[in-house]
Amino acid sequence: MTKIFSSRTANLMPFRRTKPGFGAENRSAIGRATVDNRRLTQFGFGGSSSHTLVHFTDPSSPVTLNVFTYDDDGFTENTYKKVDDIPNALIASPTHMTWIDVDGVHYQDVVTQLADRFDIHSLVQTDIKTTEQRTKLDVLDDALFLICKLIYRDVAHSGHTVIEQMSFYLKTNILITFQETPKDLFDSIKNRIRQGKGRIRKSKIDYLFYSLVDVVVDHYMDVLDTMGTKVEAIDNQLMKTLKRDTLEHIYDMKRNMLYLRSVISPLKEILIKLQKEEETQIMQESTNIYLKDLFDHIIQVNDSIDTYREMLASFIDFYMMLNSNAMNEVVKTLTIISTIFIPLTFISGIYGMNFENMPELTYKYSYYIVLAVMASLAIFMLSCFKRKHWF
């Protein structure tokens, strides 16, 4: 029987998809930055580009198969365009570990050919090809299948925080990873294989699986550090100026935090499941200690997300309070002005009546006397307000 373990948290973030561009000169604008000839899914609405999580795919790029075969004595590295080009002798050895890194899942024929060659279930194939799956772990009869979100800062190109789906299919001595686009995020792992550093070449394939997931989690922490800096910037801005754009940025970041929690939080239960040897025979007991360390990192990431969400919620309350205080200041100023002019208006209204018998109207200095009384009254009221610290 096939046992299936998945998270209960669904992706709650709405998204907007723009059509892919055609031709080398086609560009899709995102905030202040642009990207060339790639499909964009943008999570969240409004706000500046610095607060936006984006999902890039490039349906025009070729799919490449990077195959690493290694053991304690050495390694081989080859790149192929077709599944049929991978020789059986390269992956059939029971003593060698094989990592097939697939860059691109938009050509479904490649995924289908890999599935036929390595006996991947049809439902797993569908999950690999559908790039908007939720984070989950499927425990199969002879394999593990993990889907997670790869979230990283694309500093070199667009400057956005990019979200892509990554799939891991783990069997005895074989690990197949599926990435949406080619990237250099796992170059450190590949260099450790090439140079024989660390425990990767001395361990089973499950340690490579752990190492790759650890890199994914490290990028979660990097993204959260960047968002933490933005949260602190919003905090400082609220203390200085009150802008409507600030509230929009707060809501955008709060929405992004909710999405990040929905895709990262399930990894806690997944790592607990991976540590149970009776459930997953592929994972070695010696790897459990590393999985526990990875679990601590996931807890730290989730705690950071919860902290930032609470801070953003408090920022909204603080913004409303500042806005209310500013409105109160306006109302108080208008009230003071109205209070001063009410008695002055009363006096001017009396002498604006058209009665013939008003003796003081015939007095030579009556106009100046009334003006003096009105000015004295206004000064007296202002001094009273000042003593009471009403302004």
C-alpha positions in Angstrom: 0.0 0.0 0.0 1.0 3.6 -0.6 1.1 5.7 2.6 0.6 9.4 2.1 1.5 12.1 4.5 0.7 15.7 3.7 0.2 18.9 5.5 -3.1 20.3 6.4 -2.2 23.8 5.5 -3.3 24.9 2.1 -1.9 27.8 0.1 -4.0 30.7 1.1 -2.4 33.3 -1.0 -4.3 34.5 -4.1 -2.2 35.1 -7.1 -2.3 36.8 -10.4 -0.7 35.4 -13.6 0.4 37.4 -16.6 0.7 35.9 -20.0 4.2 34.7 -21.1 6.0 37.0 -23.5 6.9 36.1 -27.0 10.2 37.1 -28.5 13.5 38.2 -27.1 12.4 41.8 -26.8 9.2 41.1 -24.9 9.4 42.3 -21.3 6.9 42.0 -18.4 7.0 44.9 -16.0 6.9 44.3 -12.3 7.0 47.4 -10.1 10.3 49.1 -11.1 12.0 46.0 -12.4 11.6 43.9 -15.6 12.2 40.4 -16.5 12.7 39.0 -20.0 10.7 36.4 -21.8 9.5 34.6 -18.7 6.2 33.8 -17.1 5.3 35.6 -13.9 3.0 34.7 -11.1 2.9 37.5 -8.5 1.6 36.7 -5.0 -0.2 39.6 -3.3 -1.8 42.7 -4.7 -0.4 46.2 -4.9 2.5 47.6 -3.0 6.0 48.2 -4.2 8.1 45.5 -5.9 10.4 45.2 -2.9 7.5 43.7 -0.8 6.3 41.3 -3.5 6.8 37.6 -3.8 7.1 36.5 -7.4 7.1 33.2 -9.2 9.1 33.0 -12.5 9.1 30.3 -15.0 10.7 30.2 -18.5 8.8 27.9 -20.8 11.3 28.6 -23.6 14.4 27.3 -21.9 15.6 23.7 -22.6 15.4 21.1 -19.9 18.8 19.8 -18.8 19.6 16.7 -16.8 22.6 17.0 -14.5 23.7 13.6 -13.3 26.2 13.1 -10.5 27.4 9.6 -9.6 29.7 9.3 -6.6 31.0 7.1 -3.9 33.8 7.5 -1.3 36.5 6.9 -4.0 35.4 9.3 -6.7 32.6 10.8 -8.8 31.4 11.4 -12.3 29.4 14.4 -13.6 27.5 14.6 -16.9 24.9 16.8 -18.4 22.3 15.4 -20.8 19.4 16.8 -22.9 17.4 13.6 -23.1 16.6 10.9 -20.7 17.6 8.2 -23.2 21.1 9.6 -23.3 21.7 8.6 -19.6 23.5 5.2 -19.8 22.1 2.4 -17.6 25.6 1.4 -16.4 25.9 4.9 -14.8 23.0 4.4 -12.4 22.8 0.7 -12.1 25.6 0.2 -9.6 24.4 -0.8 -6.1 27.4 0.9 -4.5 27.3 4.3 -6.2 25.0 7.1 -5.2 23.2 8.9 -8.1 21.8 12.4 -8.1 19.8 13.4 -11.2 19.1 17.2 -11.0 16.4 18.1 -13.6 16.4 21.8 -14.5 12.9 22.6 -15.9 9.6 20.7 -15.7 7.8 22.5 -18.5 8.5 19.7 -21.0 6.3 17.0 -19.7 7.7 14.4 -22.0 11.0 14.5 -20.0 9.2 13.9 -16.7 7.2 11.1 -18.3 10.4 9.4 -19.6 12.0 9.7 -16.2 8.9 8.3 -14.6 8.9 5.3 -16.9 12.6 4.6 -16.3 12.5 4.9 -12.5 8.9 3.6 -12.0 7.5 6.8 -10.7 3.7 6.7 -10.0 1.4 8.6 -12.3 0.1 10.7 -9.4 3.6 11.7 -8.5 4.2 12.7 -12.1 1.2 15.0 -12.0 2.4 16.6 -8.8 5.8 17.2 -10.4 4.3 18.8 -13.5 1.9 21.0 -11.5 4.0 23.8 -10.1 1.4 25.2 -7.7 1.3 22.2 -5.3 1.3 22.6 -1.6 4.2 21.4 0.6 3.8 17.7 1.3 5.5 14.4 1.8 4.4 11.1 0.2 5.8 7.9 1.6 5.6 5.3 -1.1 6.4 1.6 -1.0 10.0 2.0 -2.1 10.5 5.8 -2.3 9.9 9.2 -0.7 8.4 12.1 -2.6 8.7 15.6 -1.2 7.3 18.8 -2.6 8.4 22.1 -1.1 8.8 25.7 -2.1 12.2 27.1 -3.0 12.2 30.7 -1.8 15.2 32.9 -2.5 16.3 36.4 -3.3 17.2 36.9 -6.9 19.8 39.6 -6.2 21.8 39.2 -9.4 18.8 39.7 -11.8 15.4 41.0 -10.8 16.0 41.8 -7.1 12.7 40.1 -6.2 12.0 37.4 -3.7 11.3 34.4 -6.0 9.2 31.4 -5.2 9.6 28.2 -7.2 8.4 24.6 -6.6 11.0 21.9 -6.0 10.4 18.2 -5.9 12.5 15.4 -4.5 12.0 11.8 -5.5 14.2 9.6 -3.2 14.8 5.9 -3.8 17.6 3.6 -2.6 20.9 5.1 -3.9 19.0 7.4 -6.3 17.8 11.0 -5.8 16.0 12.9 -8.5 15.3 16.6 -8.0 13.0 18.7 -10.2 13.6 22.4 -10.4 11.6 24.9 -12.5 14.5 26.9 -13.7 18.3 26.5 -13.7 20.0 28.3 -10.8 23.2 28.1 -8.7 21.6 27.7 -5.3 23.0 24.2 -4.9 26.5 24.9 -6.3 28.0 24.5 -2.8 26.6 20.9 -2.6 27.9 20.1 -6.0 31.3 21.5 -5.1 31.4 19.3 -2.0 30.7 16.3 -4.2 33.4 17.3 -6.7 36.0 18.0 -4.0 35.1 15.2 -1.7 34.6 17.5 1.3 32.2 16.8 4.1 30.2 13.7 4.6 28.2 13.5 1.3 30.4 11.1 -0.6 31.0 9.0 2.5 27.2 8.7 3.3 24.2 7.2 1.7 21.9 9.2 -0.6 19.6 10.3 2.3 22.4 12.6 3.5 22.5 14.3 0.1 18.7 14.7 0.4 19.1 16.3 3.9 21.8 18.6 2.6 19.6 19.9 -0.3 16.7 20.5 2.0 19.0 22.3 4.4 20.0 24.7 1.7 16.3 25.4 1.0 15.8 26.2 4.7 18.9 28.4 4.7 17.3 30.5 2.0 14.1 30.7 4.0 16.1 32.3 6.8 17.9 34.6 4.4 14.6 35.8 3.0 13.2 36.4 6.5 16.2 38.4 7.5 15.6 40.7 4.5 11.9 41.0 5.5 12.9 41.7 9.1 15.0 44.6 7.8 11.9 45.9 6.0 9.8 45.5 9.1 12.2 47.6 11.1 12.3 50.2 8.3 8.5 50.4 8.5 8.7 50.8 12.3 11.1 53.7 11.9 9.0 55.3 9.2 5.9 55.2 11.4 7.7 57.1 14.1 8.6 59.9 11.7 6.0 60.4 9.1 2.5 59.1 8.5 2.0 58.1 4.8 -0.8 56.1 3.2 1.7 54.1 1.3 3.1 52.8 4.6 -0.3 51.1 5.4 -0.3 49.5 1.9 3.2 48.1 2.4 2.2 46.7 5.8 -0.8 44.9 4.4 1.4 43.5 1.5 4.0 42.2 3.9 1.4 40.8 6.2 -0.1 38.9 3.2 3.3 37.7 2.2 4.0 36.4 5.8 0.7 34.5 5.7 1.7 32.9 2.5 5.2 32.0 3.7 3.7 30.4 6.8 1.4 28.3 4.7 4.3 26.9 2.7 6.9 26.6 5.4 4.9 25.4 8.4 4.1 21.9 7.0 7.9 21.1 7.0 7.8 20.7 10.8 5.5 17.7 10.6 7.3 16.4 7.5 10.7 16.4 9.3 9.1 14.6 12.3 7.8 12.0 9.9 11.2 11.5 8.3 12.8 10.8 11.6 10.6 7.8 12.2 12.6 4.9 10.8 9.7 2.4 10.8 7.9 4.8 8.4 10.8 5.6 6.0 13.3 2.8 5.7 15.3 4.9 3.1 16.4 7.4 5.8 19.3 6.1 7.8 19.4 6.4 11.6 22.7 8.3 11.4 20.9 11.1 9.5 18.3 11.7 12.2 20.6 14.0 14.2 20.9 16.2 11.2 17.2 16.2 10.6 16.7 17.2 14.2 19.0 20.2 13.6 17.0 21.0 10.5 13.8 20.8 12.5 15.2 23.4 14.9 15.9 25.7 12.0 12.3 25.3 10.7 11.0 26.1 14.2 13.2 29.2 14.2 11.8 30.2 10.8 8.2 29.8 11.9 8.9 31.7 15.1 10.3 34.5 13.1 7.3 34.6 10.8 4.9 34.7 13.8 6.9 37.5 15.4 6.9 39.5 12.2 3.2 38.9 11.7 2.5 40.2 15.3 4.7 43.2 14.7 2.9 44.0 11.4 -0.5 43.7 13.2 0.7 46.0 15.9 1.9 48.4 13.2 -1.6 48.5 11.7 -3.0 49.4 15.2 -0.3 52.0 15.7 -1.0 53.5 12.3 -4.7 53.7 13.1 -3.9 55.3 16.4 -1.6 57.9 14.8 -4.1 58.6 12.2 -6.8 59.0 14.8 -4.5 61.3 16.8 -3.8 63.4 13.8 -7.6 63.7 13.2 -8.1 64.6 16.8 -5.5 67.4 16.5 -7.4 68.8 13.5 -10.7 68.6 15.3 -9.2 70.2 18.4 -7.8 73.1 16.4 -11.1 73.7 14.7 -12.9 73.5 18.0 -10.6 76.1 19.6 -11.1 78.4 16.6 -14.9 77.9 16.8 -14.9 78.5 20.6 -13.1 81.8 20.1 -15.2 83.1 17.3 -18.6 82.2 18.9 -18.7 85.1 21.4 -17.2 87.4 18.8 -19.9 86.4 16.3 -22.5 87.0 19.0 -21.2 90.6 19.6 -21.0 91.4 16.0 -24.5 89.9 15.5 -25.9 92.2 18.1 -24.6 95.3 16.4 -25.6 94.1 13.1 -29.3 94.4 14.0 -31.1 97.2 12.2 -32.8 98.8 15.3 -33.1 102.6 15.3 -32.9 103.0 19.0 -29.4 101.8 19.8 -27.8 104.7 21.8 -24.2 103.5 21.6 -24.3 103.6 17.8 -24.2 107.4 18.0 -21.2 107.5 20.3 -18.0 108.7 18.6 -15.7 105.9 19.9 -18.2 103.0 20.1 -16.7 101.2 17.1 -13.2 101.2 18.6 -14.6 100.1 22.0 -16.3 97.1 20.6 -13.2 96.0 18.6 -11.1 96.3 21.8 -13.6 94.3 23.8 -13.7 91.6 21.1 -9.8 91.5 20.9 -9.6 91.3 24.7 -12.1 88.5 24.9 -10.2 86.5 22.2 -6.8 87.0 24.0 -8.4 86.0 27.3 -9.8 82.8 25.9 -6.4 81.9 24.2 -4.6 82.4 27.5 -7.1 80.1 29.2 -6.6 77.4 26.6 -2.8 77.8 26.9 -2.9 77.4 30.7 -4.9 74.2 30.3 -2.3 72.9 27.7 -5.0 72.4 25.1 -2.6 73.5 22.4 
